[in-house]
Amino acid sequence: MSLPHHQSIPLGAATSGDLRLLGGASYISLRAAKPVEGPHGEPQPLFAARFHGPLPEVHAHGGSVDVAYSRFHFWWPPHHGREADIALTGAVPWRMQFRGGVGVLEADLRALQLLAFDFQWGVNDLRLVLPRPSGTVPLRIRGGVNRLTLLRPAGVPMRLTVRGGTGSLRVDTLSLGSVGGTLAWESPDFAGATDRLDVEVLGGLNHATFGAVESGPCA
């Protein structure tokens, strides 16, 4: 077993963050960094990660961070062994983009401010715990999902659109079986709300749960 590789990028003068993961991975853990300071009062880094398996190239400019895995390889299953544990500072708001399939993505974002979340190329198991939104926060998941769990703070209005059919689906207290074509649902107070979530899944959804969780920092 290979030893983990650690990488960190300082916060610097960044006022916002843009995380892009390119090329796909077998497992990604994503969370807010714990608010700690060094002995001389240094701020926590913008980005800190621990990688296992084949290493990606990490490029940073200002608040933008690209984590790029090679798209072409000869391993099976796809992206096997590419694992990343990523911590992001809560000092700036974040946009997140994923370009490449992922086996499992676990993201506890409760201690972050999320501006947008955009995922392409499909995922087997996607687990998102979201922070309270500021304004309308778009979440786009394209390429199909096998299992999806999305938890939002209690009382946050949400609109959900699924194109491409669904298997079993639970939204708050509503449970549905298979639904073909397009499914559209929204909270009763969505239209008049200022702070809300707009979720769109393109390419089909097999098993999904959308529910509520207490907001605030993760344990």
DABEL-V950186 format. One record per backbone hydrogen bond with DSSP energy under -0.5 kcal/mol. CO is the residue of the C=O (numbers start at 1). NH is the residue of the N-H. E is the energy in kcal/mol with one decimal. If there is no record, write none. Layout:
# DABEL-V950186
{{CO	NH	E} {CO	NH	E}}
This chain:
# DABEL-V950186
{{5	51	-3.1} {7	49	-2.9} {9	46	-1.7} {9	47	-1.6} {11	14	-1.7} {15	93	-0.6} {17	95	-2.1} {18	20	-0.5} {18	65	-3.0} {19	97	-2.8} {20	22	-0.6} {20	67	-3.2} {21	99	-3.2} {22	69	-3.2} {25	103	-1.6} {26	104	-1.6} {27	84	-1.9} {28	106	-2.8} {29	86	-3.5} {30	108	-2.3} {31	88	-2.2} {34	36	-1.9} {38	41	-1.9} {42	38	-1.1} {46	89	-1.9} {47	9	-2.9} {48	87	-3.2} {49	7	-2.4} {50	85	-2.3} {51	5	-2.7} {52	83	-2.0} {57	59	-0.5} {57	68	-3.1} {59	66	-3.2} {61	64	-2.4} {63	18	-2.3} {64	61	-2.4} {65	20	-2.7} {65	67	-0.5} {66	59	-2.4} {66	68	-0.6} {67	22	-3.0} {67	69	-0.6} {68	57	-2.7} {71	73	-0.6} {77	80	-1.9} {79	26	-0.7} {79	82	-1.9} {81	83	-1.0} {82	26	-1.8} {82	27	-1.9} {83	52	-2.4} {84	29	-2.9} {84	86	-0.6} {85	50	-1.9} {86	31	-1.9} {87	48	-2.3} {88	33	-3.1} {93	17	-3.2} {94	115	-3.8} {94	116	-1.0} {95	19	-2.8} {96	118	-2.5} {97	21	-2.6} {98	100	-0.5} {98	120	-2.3} {99	23	-2.8} {101	25	-1.5} {102	124	-1.7} {103	125	-2.1} {104	28	-2.3} {105	107	-0.5} {105	127	-2.9} {106	30	-2.9} {107	109	-0.8} {107	129	-2.6} {108	32	-0.7} {109	112	-2.2} {112	114	-0.6} {113	94	-2.8} {113	115	-0.5} {115	138	-0.6} {116	96	-2.0} {117	140	-2.9} {118	98	-2.5} {119	142	-3.3} {120	100	-1.4} {122	102	-1.4} {123	146	-1.7} {124	147	-2.8} {125	105	-2.5} {126	149	-2.7} {127	107	-2.9} {128	130	-0.5} {128	151	-2.7} {129	109	-2.9} {135	137	-0.6} {135	196	-2.0} {136	138	-0.6} {137	198	-2.4} {138	117	-2.0} {139	200	-2.7} {140	119	-3.3} {140	142	-0.5} {141	202	-2.8} {142	122	-1.7} {144	123	-1.7} {145	206	-2.1} {146	207	-3.1} {147	126	-2.8} {148	209	-2.3} {149	128	-3.1} {150	211	-2.2} {151	130	-3.0} {152	213	-2.2} {153	156	-1.9} {157	197	-2.2} {158	187	-2.5} {159	199	-3.3} {160	185	-2.7} {161	201	-3.0} {162	183	-2.8} {163	203	-2.3} {163	204	-1.5} {165	205	-1.9} {166	179	-2.0} {168	208	-1.8} {169	176	-3.3} {170	172	-0.5} {170	210	-3.1} {171	174	-2.8} {174	171	-2.8} {176	169	-2.4} {179	166	-2.8} {181	164	-1.3} {181	165	-2.0} {183	162	-2.7} {185	160	-3.7} {187	190	-2.0} {189	193	-0.6} {190	193	-1.4} {194	196	-0.6} {195	157	-0.6} {196	137	-2.6} {197	159	-2.3} {197	199	-0.6} {198	139	-2.9} {199	161	-2.2} {200	141	-2.7} {201	163	-3.0} {202	143	-1.9} {202	144	-1.3} {204	145	-1.7} {205	167	-1.7} {206	167	-0.7} {206	168	-0.7} {207	148	-2.4} {208	170	-1.8} {209	150	-2.8} {210	172	-3.2} {211	152	-2.3} {213	154	-1.0}}
